[in-house]
Amino acid sequence: MPVKKDYNEDAVKHMSPLEHIRLRPGMYIGRLGNGSHGDDGIYVLMKEVIDNSIDEFIMGCGNRIQIRLEDKKVSVRDQGRGIPLGKVIECVSQINTGAKYNDDVFQFSVGLNGVGTKAVNALSSWFHVKSFREGRFFEAYFKQGKLKEKNEGKTDEPDGTLTEFIPDGEIFGEYGFNEEFIVKRLENYCYLNMGLTIDYNGNIFKSKNGLLDLLEKEVEDNGIYSMIHHKSKMLEFAFTHTREYSGENYFSYVNGQYTSDGGTHQAAFKEGILKGIN
């Protein structure tokens, strides 16, 4: 039997957002893991940072993202608009702060609306962000989400944002990055964002035909007929039938996020195909 303790005013605790993220990381990034599974937390941290750069590309600001992984340090540099210099610290450390709430600035967004980068910062042993805008820069360094240093000045660098971090071993334990999981995710980013170029440790990822390229890679030469591909502002799909007898295979996404469990979008697509054939 559990030991019953007094439930009074002293039992009620208040935590800062930073403390809460570090105490309950699963609420923000799902599983922790050690990097042996594609959904482990270290890949989620990488994804959250890259998502912000993808959002800039979607808004027509910068078509190239440079990603570097050296040991356990992740660096992501985009060519977007750059975080407004006076809000750099707030945008990476104060939860529910960001421009994703403003539809005039971001009509489409794959980010977590003011949570993602803050979680990355809080769950990193070392975190660095540097924004470049119109010939000036502002940068800040953090340790486990706490601000340690900040600098600003002039620069010749093009506009954009550089984000670097090292996942905290106190949270994730002994971990390591698996190249296969990273490459798969980066390929999907390019399939979903035609015209985007990702430079990962000198390896270039790019897709000319979007989901059509994804389907061609998966199907190879097993298609019965030429693949059907449609793309509009709000919707893109591609499909074909193959000679395989292993059942149906779907790769479905919403706002750039892979939906492994399907959803109403996938169900509606399957129903539409059925009605069309009937």
C-alpha positions in Angstrom: 0.0 0.0 0.0 1.3 3.5 -0.8 2.1 5.7 2.1 -0.5 8.4 2.6 1.0 11.9 3.1 -0.6 15.2 3.9 -2.1 16.9 0.9 -1.9 20.6 1.8 -0.6 23.9 0.5 3.0 22.8 1.0 2.4 19.9 -1.4 1.5 22.2 -4.3 4.6 23.0 -6.4 5.2 25.6 -9.1 7.7 24.9 -11.8 9.1 27.2 -14.5 8.7 26.1 -18.1 12.4 25.2 -18.3 12.2 23.0 -15.2 9.0 21.4 -16.5 10.6 20.5 -19.9 13.6 18.9 -18.2 11.5 17.0 -15.6 8.9 15.8 -18.1 10.7 15.8 -21.5 8.3 13.1 -22.9 5.5 15.6 -22.9 7.4 17.7 -25.4 9.5 15.3 -27.5 7.9 11.9 -27.0 10.3 9.1 -26.2 13.9 9.7 -25.1 15.8 6.6 -26.3 19.5 6.4 -27.1 19.4 7.0 -30.9 18.7 3.4 -31.9 15.2 4.1 -33.0 14.1 6.7 -35.6 11.6 8.3 -33.2 14.1 8.8 -30.4 14.4 12.2 -28.8 17.7 13.3 -30.3 16.2 13.1 -33.8 13.2 15.0 -32.6 15.5 17.8 -31.4 17.2 17.9 -34.8 13.8 17.9 -36.5 12.5 20.8 -34.5 15.4 23.0 -35.5 15.2 22.0 -39.2 11.4 22.6 -39.2 12.0 26.3 -38.5 14.3 26.5 -41.5 11.7 24.6 -43.6 9.1 27.1 -42.6 11.4 29.9 -44.0 11.7 28.0 -47.3 7.9 27.5 -47.4 7.5 31.3 -47.1 9.9 31.8 -50.0 12.9 32.8 -48.0 16.0 30.8 -48.8 16.1 27.5 -50.7 19.2 26.0 -49.1 19.8 24.6 -45.6 23.2 23.5 -44.4 23.3 20.8 -41.7 26.4 19.5 -40.0 26.7 16.7 -37.5 30.1 16.4 -35.7 30.2 13.8 -33.0 27.2 14.9 -31.0 27.0 18.5 -32.1 24.2 19.5 -34.5 24.4 22.7 -36.6 21.7 24.0 -38.8 22.2 27.2 -41.0 19.4 28.5 -43.2 19.0 31.4 -45.6 15.7 32.6 -44.3 14.8 36.0 -42.8 16.6 35.5 -39.6 15.0 35.8 -36.1 14.3 39.5 -35.4 17.5 40.5 -33.5 15.6 42.0 -30.5 13.7 38.7 -29.9 16.4 36.1 -30.4 16.6 35.1 -26.7 12.9 35.1 -26.2 12.3 33.0 -29.3 14.6 30.2 -28.1 13.9 30.3 -24.4 10.4 31.6 -23.5 7.7 29.0 -24.2 4.7 30.0 -26.4 6.8 32.8 -27.9 7.2 33.1 -31.7 5.8 34.3 -35.0 4.0 31.1 -35.9 0.8 32.5 -34.4 0.9 35.3 -36.9 -0.8 34.2 -40.2 0.6 37.2 -42.0 4.2 36.0 -41.3 3.7 32.2 -41.6 0.7 31.0 -43.7 2.0 27.4 -43.4 4.1 26.0 -40.6 5.6 22.6 -39.7 7.0 23.9 -36.4 5.4 23.4 -33.0 4.0 27.0 -32.6 6.4 28.4 -30.0 7.5 25.2 -28.2 10.0 23.2 -30.4 13.2 25.3 -30.2 12.6 26.0 -26.5 12.5 22.3 -25.8 15.7 21.8 -27.8 17.4 24.5 -25.8 16.2 23.1 -22.4 17.3 19.6 -23.3 20.7 20.5 -24.6 23.9 20.6 -22.6 25.1 23.4 -24.9 22.9 25.6 -27.2 23.9 28.4 -29.5 21.7 30.6 -31.7 22.9 33.3 -34.1 20.6 35.5 -36.2 21.8 37.5 -39.2 19.7 40.4 -40.5 20.6 43.2 -42.8 24.3 43.4 -42.0 23.9 42.8 -38.2 23.9 39.8 -36.0 22.8 38.8 -32.5 23.8 35.5 -30.8 23.2 33.8 -27.5 24.7 30.8 -25.7 22.8 28.6 -23.3 23.6 25.7 -21.0 20.7 23.4 -20.2 18.3 26.2 -21.2 19.9 28.9 -19.1 21.4 32.0 -20.8 25.2 32.2 -20.4 26.4 34.8 -22.9 25.1 37.1 -25.6 26.8 39.2 -28.3 25.8 41.5 -31.2 27.5 43.5 -33.9 28.0 43.9 -37.6 28.4 41.1 -40.1 29.0 40.3 -43.8 27.0 37.1 -43.5 23.8 36.7 -45.6 20.5 36.8 -43.7 19.3 33.7 -41.9 19.7 31.7 -38.6 22.4 29.4 -37.3 21.3 27.0 -34.5 23.7 24.6 -32.8 23.2 22.2 -29.9 24.4 19.1 -28.1 21.7 16.9 -26.6 22.2 16.7 -22.8 23.6 13.4 -21.6 21.9 14.0 -18.3 18.6 13.6 -20.1 19.4 11.1 -22.9 22.2 9.1 -21.2 24.6 7.3 -23.6 23.3 8.1 -27.1 24.5 8.2 -30.7 23.1 9.4 -34.0 22.3 6.9 -36.7 23.0 8.2 -40.2 20.3 6.0 -41.8 17.6 7.7 -39.8 18.9 11.2 -40.5 19.2 10.6 -44.3 15.7 9.2 -44.5 14.3 12.2 -42.8 16.2 14.7 -45.0 15.1 12.9 -48.1 11.5 13.2 -47.0 12.0 16.9 -46.4 13.1 17.3 -50.0 10.3 15.2 -51.4 7.8 17.4 -49.6 9.5 20.7 -50.6 10.4 20.8 -54.3 13.2 23.2 -55.0 14.8 22.9 -51.5 18.4 21.9 -51.3 19.8 20.3 -48.1 23.5 20.1 -47.6 24.2 17.5 -45.0 27.9 17.1 -44.2 28.7 17.8 -47.8 26.0 15.4 -49.2 23.4 17.1 -51.3 19.7 16.2 -51.1 17.2 17.7 -53.6 14.0 16.6 -55.3 12.8 17.9 -58.7 9.4 16.2 -58.8 8.3 16.0 -55.1 6.2 13.0 -54.1 6.6 11.5 -57.6 10.3 11.1 -56.8 9.4 9.4 -53.5 7.1 7.0 -55.2 9.5 6.2 -58.0 12.2 5.3 -55.4 9.8 3.0 -53.5 8.2 1.3 -56.5 11.3 1.2 -58.7 10.3 -0.9 -61.8 7.3 -2.7 -60.3 4.6 -0.2 -61.5 1.9 -1.4 -63.8 1.3 2.0 -65.4 2.7 5.5 -65.3 2.4 7.1 -61.9 -0.3 9.6 -61.4 0.9 12.9 -59.8 -1.1 16.0 -58.8 0.1 19.1 -57.0 -1.7 22.2 -56.0 -1.2 24.9 -53.4 -2.8 22.9 -50.6 -2.6 19.3 -51.8 -0.2 16.9 -53.5 -0.5 13.2 -54.1 1.0 10.5 -56.3 -0.1 6.9 -56.7 0.2 3.8 -58.8 -0.5 0.0 -58.7 2.3 -2.5 -58.7 2.8 -6.2 -59.3 3.4 -6.9 -55.6 0.8 -8.9 -53.6 1.8 -7.6 -50.2 -1.1 -5.2 -49.8 -1.3 -1.5 -49.7 1.5 0.9 -48.8 0.8 4.6 -48.0 3.2 7.4 -47.2 1.0 10.2 -45.9 1.9 13.6 -44.6 0.2 16.7 -43.1 2.0 20.0 -42.9 5.3 18.2 -43.6 4.8 15.7 -40.8 4.7 12.0 -41.5 1.4 10.5 -40.3 2.3 6.9 -39.6 -1.2 6.1 -38.3 -2.9 7.7 -41.3 -5.9 9.9 -40.5 -8.9 11.6 -42.2 -6.7 12.8 -45.1 -5.6 9.3 -45.9 -9.0 7.8 -45.4 -10.6 10.4 -47.7 -7.9 9.7 -50.4 -8.6 5.9 -50.2 -12.4 6.5 -50.4 -11.9 8.9 -53.4 -9.9 6.3 -55.3 -12.5 3.7 -54.6 -15.3 5.9 -55.8 -13.4 6.9 -58.9 -12.7 3.3 -59.9 -16.3 2.2 -59.2 
